[in-house]
Amino acid sequence: MEPRLVTLAVSPEELRLITTLRDMPESPLRDRVHALLAELLEFARNPRCGSFQADGISCADPRADCDQCQVVLAMLDRLEGQLPGKNRPGDQPPG
């Protein structure tokens, strides 16, 4: 896909994410990272799950204690814990 010029205000964190994605060389790994991030961000933006509440409306709150949200949060915790050099809040520094 050909890039197009857009004007958009972004935070420093958003700019870092965009720059990091753009700096990745074209490869199957890059394609997989892009696809995974797109799916993860879509879920995080709209976390409606198939579980219905007592009123029959699907849950739209990612802070809810439902199984689907908890599974995703646990998966993110595991992934974050496996990143090289990543210390999570409350972790003791090595040494």
Backbone as ProteinMPNN parsed JSONL, in Angstrom:
{"seq_chain_A": "MEPRLVTLAVSPEELRLITTLRDMPESPLRDRVHALLAELLEFARNPRCGSFQADGISCADPRADCDQCQVVLAMLDRLEGQLPGKNRPGDQPPG", "coords_chain_A": {"N_chain_A": [[0.855, -1.168, 0.0], [0.567, 2.171, -0.83], [2.034, 4.844, 0.946], [0.291, 7.65, 2.399], [0.154, 11.165, 2.835], [-0.748, 12.609, 5.854], [-2.113, 14.894, 8.206], [-1.804, 14.952, 11.572], [-2.258, 15.211, 15.002], [-0.241, 13.825, 17.46], [0.641, 12.105, 20.476], [3.803, 11.999, 22.267], [4.261, 9.277, 22.946], [2.612, 7.924, 21.111], [3.816, 8.72, 18.724], [6.284, 7.466, 19.022], [5.492, 4.775, 18.856], [4.479, 4.667, 16.224], [6.759, 5.393, 14.76], [8.489, 3.302, 15.446], [7.129, 1.105, 14.308], [7.274, 1.837, 11.613], [10.006, 1.767, 11.212], [10.654, -0.874, 11.142], [12.05, -3.431, 9.165], [10.748, -4.588, 6.025], [9.228, -7.685, 6.21], [8.22, -11.1, 6.952], [7.95, -11.198, 9.733], [7.457, -8.513, 10.431], [4.987, -8.169, 9.123], [3.433, -9.93, 10.615], [3.599, -8.789, 13.185], [2.332, -6.323, 12.698], [-0.27, -7.24, 12.038], [-1.014, -8.566, 14.419], [-0.88, -6.442, 16.302], [-2.843, -4.76, 15.223], [-5.166, -6.321, 15.616], [-5.118, -6.59, 18.417], [-5.295, -3.892, 19.261], [-7.796, -3.248, 18.19], [-9.447, -4.918, 19.701], [-8.918, -3.86, 22.262], [-9.899, -1.297, 21.961], [-12.586, -1.73, 21.519], [-13.891, -3.671, 23.498], [-16.014, -5.52, 23.532], [-17.476, -8.479, 24.471], [-18.601, -11.86, 23.95], [-20.057, -12.543, 26.112], [-23.032, -12.111, 27.837], [-24.635, -9.826, 29.975], [-26.786, -9.857, 32.883], [-28.884, -8.257, 32.058], [-29.029, -8.742, 29.393], [-27.434, -7.332, 27.67], [-24.378, -7.019, 25.93], [-21.113, -7.072, 27.418], [-19.141, -4.159, 27.737], [-16.998, -3.219, 29.072], [-13.677, -3.124, 29.786], [-12.607, -3.429, 32.286], [-14.152, -5.148, 33.61], [-14.877, -8.181, 35.35], [-14.874, -10.456, 33.675], [-14.444, -13.616, 31.992], [-13.273, -13.504, 29.357], [-12.044, -10.93, 29.139], [-10.266, -11.145, 31.274], [-8.648, -13.269, 30.434], [-7.359, -12.132, 28.225], [-6.011, -10.002, 29.488], [-4.319, -11.487, 31.177], [-2.796, -12.795, 29.224], [-1.463, -10.59, 28.116], [0.028, -9.831, 30.353], [1.751, -12.073, 30.57], [3.123, -11.907, 28.121], [4.332, -9.385, 28.37], [6.013, -9.915, 30.538], [7.885, -11.538, 29.329], [9.39, -9.996, 27.677], [12.605, -8.935, 26.742], [14.656, -7.275, 29.091], [12.583, -5.884, 30.261], [11.107, -4.381, 32.949], [8.491, -4.689, 35.127], [6.088, -2.604, 36.804], [6.735, -2.515, 40.26], [8.424, -4.683, 40.174], [11.537, -6.019, 41.292], [14.685, -4.514, 40.719], [17.334, -6.138, 38.851], [20.082, -7.709, 40.551]], "CA_chain_A": [[0.0, 0.0, 0.0], [1.33, 3.416, -0.943], [1.742, 5.752, 2.058], [-0.279, 8.95, 2.041], [0.466, 12.209, 3.792], [-1.857, 13.066, 6.684], [-1.743, 15.755, 9.316], [-2.437, 14.359, 12.744], [-1.56, 15.474, 16.255], [-0.013, 12.598, 18.219], [1.44, 12.25, 21.684], [5.135, 11.417, 22.092], [4.16, 7.813, 22.98], [2.042, 7.484, 19.839], [4.841, 8.932, 17.705], [7.281, 6.411, 19.202], [4.928, 3.544, 18.307], [4.421, 4.792, 14.763], [8.134, 5.377, 14.252], [9.008, 1.943, 15.612], [6.508, 0.269, 13.277], [7.785, 2.216, 10.286], [11.431, 1.43, 11.128], [10.845, -2.314, 10.97], [12.225, -3.795, 7.754], [9.702, -5.445, 5.48], [9.51, -9.104, 6.449], [7.064, -11.8, 7.523], [7.832, -10.804, 11.136], [6.787, -7.209, 10.45], [3.582, -8.39, 8.762], [2.77, -10.586, 11.743], [3.493, -7.793, 14.255], [1.278, -5.388, 12.295], [-1.576, -7.905, 12.143], [-1.308, -8.8, 15.833], [-1.165, -5.159, 16.932], [-4.138, -4.287, 14.74], [-6.208, -7.086, 16.306], [-5.069, -6.244, 19.837], [-5.824, -2.54, 19.425], [-9.227, -3.29, 17.912], [-10.099, -5.493, 20.873], [-8.793, -2.923, 23.377], [-10.769, -0.154, 21.685], [-13.974, -2.16, 21.582], [-13.723, -4.986, 24.114], [-17.264, -6.267, 23.709], [-17.29, -9.914, 24.384], [-19.826, -12.599, 23.705], [-20.78, -12.772, 27.368], [-24.103, -11.16, 28.081], [-24.937, -9.564, 31.37], [-28.145, -10.257, 33.266], [-29.865, -7.469, 31.308], [-29.013, -9.154, 27.993], [-26.539, -6.473, 26.889], [-23.005, -7.509, 26.01], [-20.208, -6.287, 28.266], [-18.249, -3.265, 26.995], [-16.088, -2.643, 30.054], [-12.504, -3.98, 29.906], [-12.276, -3.616, 33.706], [-15.085, -6.141, 34.143], [-14.25, -9.42, 35.774], [-15.371, -11.58, 32.876], [-13.375, -14.524, 31.593], [-12.578, -13.104, 28.146], [-11.144, -9.815, 29.438], [-9.21, -11.633, 32.162], [-7.737, -14.076, 29.628], [-6.545, -11.211, 27.433], [-5.101, -9.303, 30.399], [-3.301, -12.453, 31.598], [-1.92, -12.994, 28.082], [-0.61, -9.409, 28.04], [0.976, -9.933, 31.471], [2.771, -13.063, 30.21], [3.924, -11.351, 27.035], [5.142, -8.311, 28.933], [7.03, -10.526, 31.378], [8.874, -12.234, 28.507], [10.164, -9.047, 26.889], [13.944, -8.75, 27.299], [14.947, -5.995, 29.714], [11.352, -5.204, 30.679], [10.74, -4.473, 34.356], [7.125, -4.258, 35.368], [5.956, -1.852, 38.062], [6.791, -3.345, 41.448], [9.488, -5.663, 40.073], [12.811, -5.621, 41.866], [15.74, -4.473, 39.707], [18.285, -7.237, 39.009], [21.338, -7.438, 41.242]], "C_chain_A": [[0.902, 1.231, 0.0], [1.0, 4.342, 0.228], [1.126, 7.055, 1.555], [0.012, 9.925, 3.164], [-0.795, 12.64, 4.52], [-1.302, 13.967, 7.768], [-2.529, 15.283, 10.528], [-1.606, 14.71, 13.971], [-1.446, 14.166, 17.023], [0.811, 12.919, 19.461], [2.837, 11.686, 21.416], [5.114, 9.882, 22.107], [3.618, 7.26, 21.669], [3.07, 7.63, 18.716], [5.912, 7.851, 17.794], [6.766, 5.096, 18.628], [4.918, 3.564, 16.776], [5.816, 4.687, 14.163], [8.733, 3.98, 14.338], [8.428, 1.012, 14.555], [7.076, 0.569, 11.894], [9.241, 1.839, 10.105], [11.684, -0.061, 10.938], [11.029, -2.636, 9.495], [11.08, -4.697, 7.295], [10.116, -6.897, 5.63], [8.227, -9.769, 6.935], [6.857, -11.441, 9.004], [7.102, -9.481, 11.256], [5.309, -7.374, 10.137], [2.81, -8.994, 9.927], [2.583, -9.621, 12.913], [2.382, -6.805, 13.933], [-0.107, -6.009, 12.485], [-1.966, -8.112, 13.607], [-1.654, -7.502, 16.548], [-2.521, -4.611, 16.498], [-5.283, -5.002, 15.462], [-6.265, -6.723, 17.786], [-5.666, -4.863, 20.081], [-7.324, -2.485, 19.157], [-9.982, -3.86, 19.109], [-10.07, -4.509, 22.044], [-9.722, -1.718, 23.198], [-12.235, -0.511, 21.859], [-14.024, -3.567, 22.167], [-14.996, -5.791, 24.307], [-17.007, -7.754, 23.531], [-18.644, -10.58, 24.179], [-20.642, -12.84, 24.952], [-21.829, -11.689, 27.568], [-24.327, -11.025, 29.576], [-26.381, -9.992, 31.644], [-29.207, -9.496, 32.48], [-29.871, -7.79, 29.824], [-28.114, -8.323, 27.107], [-25.118, -6.992, 27.047], [-22.138, -6.54, 26.79], [-19.294, -5.433, 27.391], [-17.211, -2.637, 27.915], [-14.879, -3.547, 30.242], [-12.057, -4.179, 31.352], [-13.17, -4.669, 34.347], [-14.343, -7.432, 34.462], [-14.808, -10.603, 34.982], [-14.183, -12.399, 32.368], [-12.594, -14.022, 30.389], [-11.604, -11.969, 28.418], [-9.984, -10.287, 30.312], [-8.202, -12.489, 31.402], [-6.816, -13.168, 28.827], [-5.557, -10.471, 28.321], [-4.0, -10.239, 30.892], [-2.305, -12.717, 30.472], [-0.96, -11.815, 27.946], [0.426, -9.406, 29.16], [2.106, -10.907, 31.137], [3.697, -12.524, 29.135], [4.857, -10.27, 27.558], [6.281, -8.871, 29.782], [8.127, -11.222, 30.593], [9.716, -11.28, 27.666], [11.538, -8.834, 27.523], [14.105, -7.345, 27.884], [13.74, -5.248, 30.218], [11.118, -5.453, 32.151], [9.347, -3.922, 34.51], [7.076, -3.471, 36.658], [5.923, -2.814, 39.245], [7.857, -4.434, 41.38], [10.757, -5.12, 40.72], [13.85, -5.569, 40.757], [16.739, -5.6, 39.943], [19.519, -6.773, 39.787], [21.085, -7.017, 42.609]], "O_chain_A": [[1.877, 1.305, 0.748], [-0.173, 4.607, 0.49], [1.399, 7.502, 0.441], [0.105, 9.528, 4.325], [-1.794, 12.993, 3.892], [-0.156, 13.816, 8.193], [-3.758, 15.224, 10.507], [-0.389, 14.525, 13.976], [-2.443, 13.471, 17.218], [1.577, 13.883, 19.485], [3.032, 10.968, 20.436], [5.866, 9.251, 21.365], [4.105, 6.245, 21.17], [3.178, 6.756, 17.855], [6.397, 7.371, 16.77], [7.521, 4.371, 17.979], [5.305, 2.591, 16.128], [6.027, 3.978, 13.178], [9.405, 3.528, 13.411], [9.158, 0.214, 13.967], [7.327, -0.341, 11.104], [9.685, 1.613, 8.98], [12.8, -0.466, 10.611], [10.256, -2.17, 8.658], [10.522, -5.466, 8.078], [11.211, -7.29, 5.229], [7.263, -9.09, 7.287], [5.721, -11.385, 9.474], [6.215, -9.339, 12.098], [4.464, -6.784, 10.81], [1.67, -8.613, 10.191], [1.537, -9.627, 13.562], [1.573, -6.48, 14.802], [-1.008, -5.373, 13.032], [-3.109, -7.864, 13.991], [-2.615, -7.457, 17.316], [-3.262, -4.061, 17.313], [-6.255, -4.367, 15.872], [-7.351, -6.568, 18.345], [-6.456, -4.684, 21.007], [-8.045, -1.75, 19.831], [-11.034, -3.345, 19.488], [-11.072, -4.339, 22.74], [-10.262, -1.189, 24.17], [-13.033, 0.318, 22.297], [-14.179, -4.543, 21.433], [-15.043, -6.667, 25.171], [-16.397, -8.195, 22.557], [-19.69, -9.933, 24.231], [-21.785, -13.289, 24.875], [-21.535, -10.497, 27.476], [-24.219, -11.991, 30.332], [-27.094, -10.433, 30.742], [-30.301, -10.011, 32.254], [-30.629, -7.186, 29.065], [-28.032, -8.578, 25.905], [-24.697, -7.357, 28.145], [-22.397, -5.337, 26.816], [-18.733, -5.926, 26.412], [-16.608, -1.623, 27.564], [-15.017, -4.636, 30.799], [-11.202, -5.026, 31.613], [-12.964, -5.039, 35.503], [-13.293, -7.715, 33.885], [-15.171, -11.627, 35.56], [-13.054, -11.911, 32.327], [-11.366, -14.1, 30.387], [-10.456, -12.027, 27.979], [-8.844, -9.871, 30.107], [-7.009, -12.436, 31.702], [-5.612, -13.414, 28.761], [-4.391, -10.321, 27.957], [-2.85, -9.815, 31.012], [-1.107, -12.848, 30.723], [0.228, -12.013, 27.691], [1.575, -9.022, 28.941], [3.276, -10.615, 31.385], [4.916, -12.668, 29.228], [6.041, -10.25, 27.222], [7.396, -8.35, 29.744], [9.202, -11.475, 31.138], [10.661, -11.714, 27.008], [11.625, -8.576, 28.724], [13.738, -6.354, 27.254], [13.855, -4.075, 30.576], [10.948, -6.598, 32.57], [9.058, -2.808, 34.071], [7.934, -3.649, 37.523], [5.184, -3.799, 39.239], [8.174, -5.049, 42.397], [11.016, -3.916, 40.697], [13.905, -6.479, 39.93], [16.979, -5.987, 41.086], [19.94, -5.62, 39.697], [22.026, -6.742, 43.354]]}, "name": "protein", "num_of_chains": 1, "seq": "MEPRLVTLAVSPEELRLITTLRDMPESPLRDRVHALLAELLEFARNPRCGSFQADGISCADPRADCDQCQVVLAMLDRLEGQLPGKNRPGDQPPG"}
